[in-house]
Amino acid sequence: MTGKEFMLASLKAISQEIIAHEEELNRLDNAIGDGDHGTNMARFCRIILQDLPELAEQEDMGKILQHVGMRCITEIGGSAGPLFGKFYLQAAMANMGNSCMEVANWVVSFEEGTMGVSQIGRSVEGEKTMLDALFPADRAMQEALEEGRSFQDILLAGAEAAQKGVEYTKTIQASKGRAAYLGMRSIGHQDPGATTIMLMLQAMHRLAVEMQAE
C-alpha cells in the first residue's frame, strides 16, 4: 500500500480524476480567474500519465515526487504551476532516499507540501485559494494519524476536510490572485485550486479502498 505501486497508482488516479473534471475546473476558473485552470491541469496530468513507465523504473520515492513537481512548474500555465510544483517538490524533499513511504510519511509529505504552497504564495488560510483545502485536510489527516486510524480513514478525513474547505471558499472574498480584483463579486464562487486538491484526495482515498479490497 505504501510502496512504489501505490505511488504510481495514485499519480494515475489523480491524473485521470483531474482530466475527467477539466471542463468543471475551467468553468469554476472562468468565474473568478482566466478560465484555463482545468486545461492547464489536464495537460500536466496527461504528461504525467505518459511519464508513468519512466517513473516505474525509479526506486526513490523522493525523486518520483521531484519529477512530478518539476513537470508542474514547466507544464502548468499561470500561478498554478509554481504552486502545485512547490507542493510536490516539498513533499519530495521529505522522502529523498526512501524506497517506500509509511503512512506517517504520506501525512508529513502533505504537511510539507502545504507549508511550501503557503510560503511561495505568501498566503494563508481564508484568502480563497487552494490553501483553504490544503490546511484543513492537513489538520484532519494529522489528527487521524494521531488517533491511529487506518490509511484509508486518514485519506477520507483529508478528503472530507478538503471538501468542507471548498464549500468555505464560496462564502469568502478573494484576497489573492486574479480573483482578488473582483472584490465582493468573488463571493459565491468556489476556488478551482481548492477544488483540485479535493479531487486529488478523493481519488487517493478511492484508490486506497480499492487496493485494500484486492
N, C-alpha and C positions, 0 to 999 in steps of 0.2 A: 504493500500500500504506500509506503513512504520512500520507495526507491525510484530509480530512473523510469520504470514503467509508468508509475503514477504521474511523474513529472511530465513525461511526453504525452500521456493521455490527457492530462489537464490542459496542456497547451493546445491540443487538438480540440478538446471540448469547448474551451473558452473561445477559440478562434471561430469554430462553427456557430457558436451562440451569437457572437457579435455580428458575424456575416448575416445570420438569419434576421437580425434586428437592424440591419443597415438603414433601411428606409425610416424606421421609427426614430432612430437616433438622429437622422437628418432632419426629420420633422421637428423634433424637440429643439435641435440646434437652430433651426430656421426661425424659431420664435424669439430667441434671445442671443443668437450668435450669427455665424457666417452660413449656417445651413449645411456644412460639409463634414461634421464630426463623424457621422456614420460612414460616409465614403472613405474618409481618411483611415478610420479604424479598421474597416473591412479590407482595405487594400493592404494594410500592415498584416492583418490576420491571414490573408491569402498567401502572403510571402512566408509567414511562419509555417503554414501548412506545407509549403514547398520545401522548407528547411528541415522538416522533421527527420527525414532519412539521415541527413548530415548530423543533426543533433543526437541521433540514436547511437552514433559512434563515439560520442563524448561521455566519459565516465564521471567527470567533475560536475556536480550539480551547480556549483557557482558559475562555472563557465557557460553552462547551458543558459542560465538566467542572464548572464552578461551578454550573450549573443542576442537574446530577445530584447534586452534593454537597448543595445546599440541599433538594432533594427527599428525600434520605436523612434529613436532620435533621427535616423536617416530616412525613414519611410513615411512617418506620420506628419502631415502638414499642420501648421498653426501651433498653438501653445500646447496641444495635447502631446506632441512628440516629446519635447523635453520633460513634461510632467510624468507621463507614463514610462518614459525611458528611465527617469530618475528612480521611479518606484522599483523597476526591475533591477537596476544597477545596484541600488542599496540592498535589495534582497540578495543579490549575487555576492556582494562583499561579505555578507553574513554566512555564506556557505562555500567559500572557496576551499577546495581541497576535500570537500565532503562527497563521498560516493553514494550517500543516501541521506535522507532528511527524516529525522524523527518528528513526531507530532509537535513537540516543542519548537523544533527548527522552523516549521511552517508558520507558527504563530509569531515567533521572533522575526522571521523574514517579512511578514506582513507589517509588523510594527516598524521595522527599519524602513520599509518602503514608504509607509505612511509619513514618517518623520522626514524622509527625503523629499517627498512632494511638498510638505509644508515649508521646508527650508527653501527649496528652489523657487517655489511660487510666492514666498513671503506672505503666506496666507494662513488663516486659522479656521477652525470650525465656525459656521454661522455666516459665511460670506457667499453662500450659494455656489459652491464649487464641488469637485469630486471629494474634497475632504469631509464634506457633510455625510458621505457614505463611508469613507475610509476610517475616520476616527471612531464612530460608533461601532463599526464592525470590529475594529482592533480591540476596543474595550470589551466587547461581548466575547470575543474569542479568548482573550486573556482570562476573563472570568471563568469561562467554561473549562479552560485548561486547568486552572487552579482548583476547580471542583472535581477534576479527574474524569471528566466526561470523554466519550469516545471521539475519534477524529471526525466521524460523520456528524456528531452532535455539535462539535466545535464549529465546523463549517456551516451548519444550519444556523447556529447562533449568529455567526457573522453575516450570513445572507439575510436573515430576518432583520438584523440591526441596520444593515445597509438599505434595505427596503424602507424602513421607517425614516432613515436619513433622506432618501429620495423624496418621500412624501413631505418631509420637513422643508425641503428646498422650494416647494411650491408656495410656502407661506411667508418666505422672506425676500427681501430686496437684495439684488446682487450688488456687491461692492468690489468685485474683482473682474477683470477681463472685459471683453466687449459688452457683455450683458450689463455691466455697471452703467453704461451710457443710457440705458433705458430707464434708470431710476425706479420709480414706483411701478412703472409698467412691467417690470420684470416679475413682479409678484403674480402668482397664479400659474407660473410655468416651472416645470421641473428641470433640474440641471442635467444635461446629457452626459457629462463626465461622471457624475454620481450614479447615473443610471447604468453606465458601462461597468462601474465597479460592482454594482448589484448583480448584473448579468454574469460577471466573472465568477462571483462567489456562488451564485445559484448553479452555474454549470459545474463547478468543482464539487458542490455538495451532491448533485445528482450522480456524478461520476463515482464518488466515493461510495455511495449507497449501492450502485450497480456492481462495482468491483467487489464489495464486501459480500454481495449475494452470490457471486460466482463460485 
